[in-house]
């Protein structure tokens, strides 16, 4: 499925130095995934941190809303 990015997500990815490849990996092979109101959150452990991606699904594509890194592994993977 095609992955598109909101302007907000692209700006945050640039600020936080998160690549599109890392976002795609998190979406395609998450360690944890959950449905939120009208969106989804996926979490992937990368070394000693986790990447969190919030996205929504529209017809034939996924739209990344935002993404960030966190060192709080227990919070996101428990």
Backbone as XML, in Angstrom:
<?xml version="1.0"?>
<chain id="A" units="angstrom">
  <residue number="1" name="UNK">
    <atom name="N" x="0.848" y="-1.183" z="0.000"/>
    <atom name="CA" x="0.000" y="0.000" z="0.000"/>
    <atom name="C" x="0.894" y="1.246" z="0.000"/>
  </residue>
  <residue number="2" name="UNK">
    <atom name="N" x="0.464" y="2.256" z="-0.713"/>
    <atom name="CA" x="1.228" y="3.501" z="-0.838"/>
    <atom name="C" x="1.188" y="4.281" z="0.479"/>
  </residue>
  <residue number="3" name="UNK">
    <atom name="N" x="2.330" y="4.888" z="0.834"/>
    <atom name="CA" x="2.409" y="5.709" z="2.038"/>
    <atom name="C" x="2.581" y="7.169" z="1.624"/>
  </residue>
  <residue number="4" name="UNK">
    <atom name="N" x="1.682" y="8.011" z="2.105"/>
    <atom name="CA" x="1.760" y="9.458" z="1.855"/>
    <atom name="C" x="2.045" y="10.139" z="3.197"/>
  </residue>
  <residue number="5" name="UNK">
    <atom name="N" x="2.523" y="11.364" z="3.133"/>
    <atom name="CA" x="2.917" y="12.092" z="4.346"/>
    <atom name="C" x="2.247" y="13.459" z="4.395"/>
  </residue>
  <residue number="6" name="UNK">
    <atom name="N" x="1.693" y="13.799" z="5.552"/>
    <atom name="CA" x="1.142" y="15.144" z="5.731"/>
    <atom name="C" x="2.314" y="16.120" z="5.813"/>
  </residue>
  <residue number="7" name="UNK">
    <atom name="N" x="2.052" y="17.386" z="5.595"/>
    <atom name="CA" x="3.105" y="18.389" z="5.719"/>
    <atom name="C" x="3.664" y="18.402" z="7.140"/>
  </residue>
  <residue number="8" name="UNK">
    <atom name="N" x="2.791" y="18.234" z="8.109"/>
    <atom name="CA" x="3.216" y="18.181" z="9.510"/>
    <atom name="C" x="4.197" y="17.020" z="9.725"/>
  </residue>
  <residue number="9" name="UNK">
    <atom name="N" x="3.856" y="15.846" z="9.201"/>
    <atom name="CA" x="4.725" y="14.683" z="9.365"/>
    <atom name="C" x="6.082" y="14.909" z="8.716"/>
  </residue>
  <residue number="10" name="UNK">
    <atom name="N" x="6.097" y="15.464" z="7.515"/>
    <atom name="CA" x="7.367" y="15.720" z="6.826"/>
    <atom name="C" x="8.244" y="16.694" z="7.603"/>
  </residue>
  <residue number="11" name="UNK">
    <atom name="N" x="7.623" y="17.712" z="8.173"/>
    <atom name="CA" x="8.374" y="18.693" z="8.963"/>
    <atom name="C" x="8.950" y="18.039" z="10.227"/>
  </residue>
  <residue number="12" name="UNK">
    <atom name="N" x="8.134" y="17.244" z="10.913"/>
    <atom name="CA" x="8.605" y="16.577" z="12.128"/>
    <atom name="C" x="9.699" y="15.561" z="11.798"/>
  </residue>
  <residue number="13" name="UNK">
    <atom name="N" x="9.568" y="14.856" z="10.689"/>
    <atom name="CA" x="10.590" y="13.891" z="10.285"/>
    <atom name="C" x="11.918" y="14.608" z="10.025"/>
  </residue>
  <residue number="14" name="UNK">
    <atom name="N" x="11.845" y="15.757" z="9.398"/>
    <atom name="CA" x="13.053" y="16.527" z="9.118"/>
    <atom name="C" x="13.684" y="16.996" z="10.437"/>
  </residue>
  <residue number="15" name="UNK">
    <atom name="N" x="12.858" y="17.553" z="11.322"/>
    <atom name="CA" x="13.358" y="18.053" z="12.611"/>
    <atom name="C" x="13.966" y="16.944" z="13.463"/>
  </residue>
  <residue number="16" name="UNK">
    <atom name="N" x="13.344" y="15.780" z="13.424"/>
    <atom name="CA" x="13.745" y="14.671" z="14.299"/>
    <atom name="C" x="14.680" y="13.681" z="13.614"/>
  </residue>
  <residue number="17" name="UNK">
    <atom name="N" x="15.030" y="13.980" z="12.367"/>
    <atom name="CA" x="15.935" y="13.132" z="11.580"/>
    <atom name="C" x="15.426" y="11.692" z="11.493"/>
  </residue>
  <residue number="18" name="UNK">
    <atom name="N" x="14.159" y="11.563" z="11.107"/>
    <atom name="CA" x="13.538" y="10.253" z="10.923"/>
    <atom name="C" x="13.333" y="10.055" z="9.424"/>
  </residue>
  <residue number="19" name="UNK">
    <atom name="N" x="13.833" y="8.959" z="8.894"/>
    <atom name="CA" x="13.755" y="8.708" z="7.453"/>
    <atom name="C" x="12.419" y="8.075" z="7.060"/>
  </residue>
  <residue number="20" name="UNK">
    <atom name="N" x="12.086" y="8.218" z="5.785"/>
    <atom name="CA" x="10.882" y="7.571" z="5.257"/>
    <atom name="C" x="11.012" y="6.055" z="5.351"/>
  </residue>
  <residue number="21" name="UNK">
    <atom name="N" x="12.226" y="5.549" z="5.200"/>
    <atom name="CA" x="12.455" y="4.106" z="5.295"/>
    <atom name="C" x="12.134" y="3.592" z="6.692"/>
  </residue>
  <residue number="22" name="UNK">
    <atom name="N" x="12.517" y="4.356" z="7.706"/>
    <atom name="CA" x="12.236" y="3.966" z="9.085"/>
    <atom name="C" x="10.732" y="4.002" z="9.369"/>
  </residue>
  <residue number="23" name="UNK">
    <atom name="N" x="10.056" y="5.008" z="8.849"/>
    <atom name="CA" x="8.596" y="5.105" z="9.007"/>
    <atom name="C" x="7.925" y="3.910" z="8.335"/>
  </residue>
  <residue number="24" name="UNK">
    <atom name="N" x="8.347" y="3.588" z="7.114"/>
    <atom name="CA" x="7.770" y="2.458" z="6.387"/>
    <atom name="C" x="8.003" y="1.146" z="7.131"/>
  </residue>
  <residue number="25" name="UNK">
    <atom name="N" x="9.189" y="0.967" z="7.692"/>
    <atom name="CA" x="9.504" y="-0.242" z="8.458"/>
    <atom name="C" x="8.578" y="-0.366" z="9.666"/>
  </residue>
  <residue number="26" name="UNK">
    <atom name="N" x="8.357" y="0.733" z="10.350"/>
    <atom name="CA" x="7.477" y="0.726" z="11.525"/>
    <atom name="C" x="6.049" y="0.343" z="11.128"/>
  </residue>
  <residue number="27" name="UNK">
    <atom name="N" x="5.573" y="0.872" z="10.019"/>
    <atom name="CA" x="4.209" y="0.574" z="9.568"/>
    <atom name="C" x="4.103" y="-0.878" z="9.092"/>
  </residue>
  <residue number="28" name="UNK">
    <atom name="N" x="5.089" y="-1.359" z="8.357"/>
    <atom name="CA" x="5.021" y="-2.697" z="7.765"/>
    <atom name="C" x="5.347" y="-3.819" z="8.741"/>
  </residue>
  <residue number="29" name="UNK">
    <atom name="N" x="6.233" y="-3.549" z="9.717"/>
    <atom name="CA" x="6.649" y="-4.583" z="10.666"/>
    <atom name="C" x="6.648" y="-4.049" z="12.102"/>
  </residue>
  <residue number="30" name="UNK">
    <atom name="N" x="5.500" y="-3.614" z="12.603"/>
    <atom name="CA" x="5.467" y="-3.027" z="13.955"/>
    <atom name="C" x="5.661" y="-4.078" z="15.045"/>
  </residue>
  <residue number="31" name="UNK">
    <atom name="N" x="6.205" y="-3.643" z="16.168"/>
    <atom name="CA" x="6.271" y="-4.496" z="17.352"/>
    <atom name="C" x="4.941" y="-4.426" z="18.102"/>
  </residue>
  <residue number="32" name="UNK">
    <atom name="N" x="4.241" y="-3.314" z="17.907"/>
    <atom name="CA" x="2.930" y="-3.120" z="18.535"/>
    <atom name="C" x="2.123" y="-2.186" z="17.636"/>
  </residue>
  <residue number="33" name="UNK">
    <atom name="N" x="0.847" y="-2.481" z="17.496"/>
    <atom name="CA" x="-0.026" y="-1.638" z="16.685"/>
    <atom name="C" x="-1.381" y="-1.559" z="17.377"/>
  </residue>
  <residue number="34" name="UNK">
    <atom name="N" x="-1.979" y="-0.362" z="17.353"/>
    <atom name="CA" x="-3.290" y="-0.214" z="17.981"/>
    <atom name="C" x="-4.124" y="0.809" z="17.235"/>
  </residue>
  <residue number="35" name="UNK">
    <atom name="N" x="-5.426" y="0.607" z="17.310"/>
    <atom name="CA" x="-6.342" y="1.516" z="16.661"/>
    <atom name="C" x="-6.722" y="2.622" z="17.631"/>
  </residue>
  <residue number="36" name="UNK">
    <atom name="N" x="-6.648" y="3.854" z="17.157"/>
    <atom name="CA" x="-7.073" y="5.021" z="17.921"/>
    <atom name="C" x="-8.370" y="5.524" z="17.288"/>
  </residue>
  <residue number="37" name="UNK">
    <atom name="N" x="-8.881" y="6.641" z="17.743"/>
    <atom name="CA" x="-10.054" y="7.218" z="17.094"/>
    <atom name="C" x="-9.663" y="7.724" z="15.710"/>
  </residue>
  <residue number="38" name="UNK">
    <atom name="N" x="-10.169" y="7.099" z="14.686"/>
    <atom name="CA" x="-9.949" y="7.491" z="13.292"/>
    <atom name="C" x="-8.487" y="7.441" z="12.845"/>
  </residue>
  <residue number="39" name="UNK">
    <atom name="N" x="-7.626" y="6.758" z="13.583"/>
    <atom name="CA" x="-6.211" y="6.660" z="13.210"/>
    <atom name="C" x="-5.622" y="5.396" z="13.829"/>
  </residue>
  <residue number="40" name="UNK">
    <atom name="N" x="-4.368" y="5.151" z="13.519"/>
    <atom name="CA" x="-3.645" y="4.001" z="14.047"/>
    <atom name="C" x="-2.305" y="4.466" z="14.590"/>
  </residue>
  <residue number="41" name="UNK">
    <atom name="N" x="-1.813" y="3.740" z="15.599"/>
    <atom name="CA" x="-0.475" y="4.016" z="16.138"/>
    <atom name="C" x="0.309" y="2.716" z="16.051"/>
  </residue>
  <residue number="42" name="UNK">
    <atom name="N" x="1.497" y="2.795" z="15.451"/>
    <atom name="CA" x="2.373" y="1.630" z="15.442"/>
    <atom name="C" x="3.691" y="2.019" z="16.094"/>
  </residue>
  <residue number="43" name="UNK">
    <atom name="N" x="4.295" y="1.011" z="16.722"/>
    <atom name="CA" x="5.524" y="1.222" z="17.489"/>
    <atom name="C" x="6.528" y="0.165" z="17.066"/>
  </residue>
  <residue number="44" name="UNK">
    <atom name="N" x="7.765" y="0.592" z="16.878"/>
    <atom name="CA" x="8.846" y="-0.322" z="16.485"/>
    <atom name="C" x="10.078" y="-0.001" z="17.307"/>
  </residue>
  <residue number="45" name="UNK">
    <atom name="N" x="10.674" y="-1.030" z="17.936"/>
    <atom name="CA" x="11.892" y="-0.838" z="18.712"/>
    <atom name="C" x="13.074" y="-0.731" z="17.755"/>
  </residue>
  <residue number="46" name="UNK">
    <atom name="N" x="13.864" y="0.307" z="17.933"/>
    <atom name="CA" x="15.075" y="0.538" z="17.157"/>
    <atom name="C" x="16.193" y="0.812" z="18.162"/>
  </residue>
  <residue number="47" name="UNK">
    <atom name="N" x="17.097" y="-0.157" z="18.327"/>
    <atom name="CA" x="18.177" y="-0.054" z="19.312"/>
    <atom name="C" x="17.601" y="0.205" z="20.699"/>
  </residue>
  <residue number="48" name="UNK">
    <atom name="N" x="17.934" y="1.328" z="21.342"/>
    <atom name="CA" x="17.454" y="1.601" z="22.694"/>
    <atom name="C" x="16.282" y="2.586" z="22.710"/>
  </residue>
  <residue number="49" name="UNK">
    <atom name="N" x="15.646" y="2.791" z="21.559"/>
    <atom name="CA" x="14.505" y="3.706" z="21.456"/>
    <atom name="C" x="13.365" y="3.031" z="20.706"/>
  </residue>
  <residue number="50" name="UNK">
    <atom name="N" x="12.238" y="3.711" z="20.661"/>
    <atom name="CA" x="11.131" y="3.259" z="19.835"/>
    <atom name="C" x="10.750" y="4.395" z="18.888"/>
  </residue>
  <residue number="51" name="UNK">
    <atom name="N" x="10.306" y="4.012" z="17.703"/>
    <atom name="CA" x="9.727" y="4.986" z="16.790"/>
    <atom name="C" x="8.222" y="4.780" z="16.855"/>
  </residue>
  <residue number="52" name="UNK">
    <atom name="N" x="7.500" y="5.880" z="16.943"/>
    <atom name="CA" x="6.038" y="5.848" z="16.987"/>
    <atom name="C" x="5.539" y="6.567" z="15.748"/>
  </residue>
  <residue number="53" name="UNK">
    <atom name="N" x="4.629" y="5.929" z="15.021"/>
    <atom name="CA" x="4.046" y="6.522" z="13.819"/>
    <atom name="C" x="2.532" y="6.534" z="13.991"/>
  </residue>
  <residue number="54" name="UNK">
    <atom name="N" x="1.939" y="7.703" z="13.799"/>
    <atom name="CA" x="0.485" y="7.856" z="13.814"/>
    <atom name="C" x="0.052" y="8.062" z="12.372"/>
  </residue>
  <residue number="55" name="UNK">
    <atom name="N" x="-0.893" y="7.247" z="11.917"/>
    <atom name="CA" x="-1.335" y="7.359" z="10.526"/>
    <atom name="C" x="-2.817" y="7.032" z="10.410"/>
  </residue>
  <residue number="56" name="UNK">
    <atom name="N" x="-3.390" y="7.430" z="9.285"/>
    <atom name="CA" x="-4.773" y="7.065" z="8.998"/>
    <atom name="C" x="-4.813" y="6.399" z="7.634"/>
  </residue>
  <residue number="57" name="UNK">
    <atom name="N" x="-5.855" y="5.612" z="7.420"/>
    <atom name="CA" x="-5.988" y="4.890" z="6.171"/>
    <atom name="C" x="-7.095" y="5.525" z="5.344"/>
  </residue>
  <residue number="58" name="UNK">
    <atom name="N" x="-6.782" y="5.804" z="4.090"/>
    <atom name="CA" x="-7.765" y="6.357" z="3.154"/>
    <atom name="C" x="-7.705" y="5.572" z="1.860"/>
  </residue>
  <residue number="59" name="UNK">
    <atom name="N" x="-8.790" y="4.923" z="1.523"/>
    <atom name="CA" x="-8.897" y="4.134" z="0.288"/>
    <atom name="C" x="-7.658" y="3.300" z="0.037"/>
  </residue>
  <residue number="60" name="UNK">
    <atom name="N" x="-6.813" y="3.713" z="-0.902"/>
    <atom name="CA" x="-5.670" y="2.894" z="-1.322"/>
    <atom name="C" x="-4.332" y="3.394" z="-0.789"/>
  </residue>
  <residue number="61" name="UNK">
    <atom name="N" x="-4.350" y="4.249" z="0.260"/>
    <atom name="CA" x="-3.086" y="4.738" z="0.793"/>
    <atom name="C" x="-3.163" y="4.972" z="2.293"/>
  </residue>
  <residue number="62" name="UNK">
    <atom name="N" x="-1.985" y="4.985" z="2.912"/>
    <atom name="CA" x="-1.851" y="5.323" z="4.318"/>
    <atom name="C" x="-1.272" y="6.721" z="4.389"/>
  </residue>
  <residue number="63" name="UNK">
    <atom name="N" x="-1.822" y="7.561" z="5.240"/>
    <atom name="CA" x="-1.335" y="8.929" z="5.387"/>
    <atom name="C" x="-0.720" y="9.087" z="6.777"/>
  </residue>
  <residue number="64" name="UNK">
    <atom name="N" x="0.587" y="9.326" z="6.794"/>
    <atom name="CA" x="1.295" y="9.516" z="8.058"/>
    <atom name="C" x="0.963" y="10.913" z="8.580"/>
  </residue>
  <residue number="65" name="UNK">
    <atom name="N" x="0.458" y="10.974" z="9.812"/>
    <atom name="CA" x="0.073" y="12.238" z="10.433"/>
    <atom name="C" x="1.256" y="12.835" z="11.182"/>
  </residue>
  <residue number="66" name="UNK">
    <atom name="N" x="1.933" y="11.992" z="11.974"/>
    <atom name="CA" x="3.129" y="12.440" z="12.694"/>
    <atom name="C" x="3.957" y="11.235" z="13.079"/>
  </residue>
  <residue number="67" name="UNK">
    <atom name="N" x="5.180" y="11.486" z="13.477"/>
    <atom name="CA" x="6.071" y="10.433" z="13.941"/>
    <atom name="C" x="7.096" y="11.024" z="14.896"/>
  </residue>
  <residue number="68" name="UNK">
    <atom name="N" x="7.521" y="10.215" z="15.855"/>
    <atom name="CA" x="8.518" y="10.682" z="16.813"/>
    <atom name="C" x="9.263" y="9.504" z="17.408"/>
  </residue>
  <residue number="69" name="UNK">
    <atom name="N" x="10.383" y="9.795" z="18.034"/>
    <atom name="CA" x="11.195" y="8.804" z="18.729"/>
    <atom name="C" x="11.035" y="8.994" z="20.226"/>
  </residue>
  <residue number="70" name="UNK">
    <atom name="N" x="11.154" y="7.907" z="20.971"/>
    <atom name="CA" x="11.071" y="7.979" z="22.429"/>
    <atom name="C" x="12.012" y="6.936" z="23.033"/>
  </residue>
  <residue number="71" name="UNK">
    <atom name="N" x="12.527" y="7.250" z="24.204"/>
    <atom name="CA" x="13.347" y="6.284" z="24.939"/>
    <atom name="C" x="12.495" y="5.512" z="25.958"/>
  </residue>
  <residue number="72" name="UNK">
    <atom name="N" x="11.205" y="5.774" z="25.995"/>
    <atom name="CA" x="10.299" y="5.145" z="26.973"/>
    <atom name="C" x="9.758" y="3.827" z="26.421"/>
  </residue>
  <residue number="73" name="UNK">
    <atom name="N" x="10.628" y="2.825" z="26.348"/>
    <atom name="CA" x="10.261" y="1.529" z="25.788"/>
    <atom name="C" x="9.098" y="0.880" z="26.530"/>
  </residue>
  <residue number="74" name="UNK">
    <atom name="N" x="9.136" y="0.897" z="27.857"/>
    <atom name="CA" x="8.071" y="0.254" z="28.646"/>
    <atom name="C" x="6.711" y="0.896" z="28.388"/>
  </residue>
  <residue number="75" name="UNK">
    <atom name="N" x="6.691" y="2.202" z="28.260"/>
    <atom name="CA" x="5.437" y="2.920" z="28.041"/>
    <atom name="C" x="4.760" y="2.479" z="26.751"/>
  </residue>
  <residue number="76" name="UNK">
    <atom name="N" x="5.539" y="2.335" z="25.697"/>
    <atom name="CA" x="4.971" y="2.050" z="24.384"/>
    <atom name="C" x="4.897" y="0.575" z="24.020"/>
  </residue>
  <residue number="77" name="UNK">
    <atom name="N" x="5.684" y="-0.276" z="24.659"/>
    <atom name="CA" x="5.687" y="-1.691" z="24.291"/>
    <atom name="C" x="5.082" y="-2.611" z="25.342"/>
  </residue>
  <residue number="78" name="UNK">
    <atom name="N" x="4.539" y="-2.059" z="26.414"/>
    <atom name="CA" x="3.916" y="-2.896" z="27.460"/>
    <atom name="C" x="2.488" y="-3.210" z="27.130"/>
  </residue>
</chain>
